[in-house]
Amino acid sequence: MPALTAPAPTVPAPSAGPACGACPHPLAAHDAVGLRYCRATAISELDRGCVCRTA
């Protein structure tokens, strides 16, 4: 019978750059409208839906 080994530790996926303060997407994934919307959302401390067009 083969020896049992401990599972490999979970490593978080590498980030695609700085995170957005208003939605779960990286800033690099924002178009001009999404970037403006998310910045206004974060500055105004609003809780509203995401408008990002991620592909």
LINCORDA-V965643 format. One record per pair of residues at least 6 apart in sequence whose C-alpha atoms are under 8 Angstrom apart, sorted by sequence separation. I is the first residue (numbers start at 1). J is the second residue. If there is no record, write none. Layout:
BEGIN
i:I j:J
i:I j:J
END
This chain:
BEGIN
i:19 j:25
i:20 j:26
i:41 j:47
i:19 j:26
i:20 j:27
i:41 j:48
i:18 j:26
i:19 j:27
i:27 j:35
i:17 j:26
i:18 j:27
i:16 j:26
i:17 j:27
i:18 j:28
i:15 j:26
i:17 j:28
i:16 j:28
i:38 j:50
i:37 j:51
i:23 j:38
i:22 j:38
i:21 j:38
i:22 j:39
i:34 j:51
i:20 j:38
i:21 j:39
i:34 j:52
i:22 j:41
i:34 j:53
i:22 j:42
i:21 j:42
i:31 j:52
i:30 j:52
i:31 j:53
i:29 j:52
i:30 j:53
i:29 j:53
i:30 j:54
i:29 j:54
i:23 j:50
i:25 j:52
i:22 j:50
END
